[in-house]
Amino acid sequence: MACFSAPEHWPLITLTIDFDWRTGVQFKDWFNVAKKRHVDAMKVELEQLYHTINSIHEEMIYFRAR
């Protein structure tokens, strides 16, 4: 619990606010951010991009050697 006050405010009031304070890895609940099938689809796409990049890199090495 945290309490805030504004002594210059009229009428004088005291306000109490409850909030959940998270830091670090706990900051984001990744399982609620993305559904599993969405993550799986992204994983497949990243693997495809990885193989494409490797193929381009190998081709660049081949052309440099020529």
Secondary structure, 3 states (H helix, E strand, C coil): CEEEECCCCCCCCEEEECCCCCCHHHHCCHHHHCCHHHHHHHHHHHHHHHHHHHHHHHHHHHHHHC
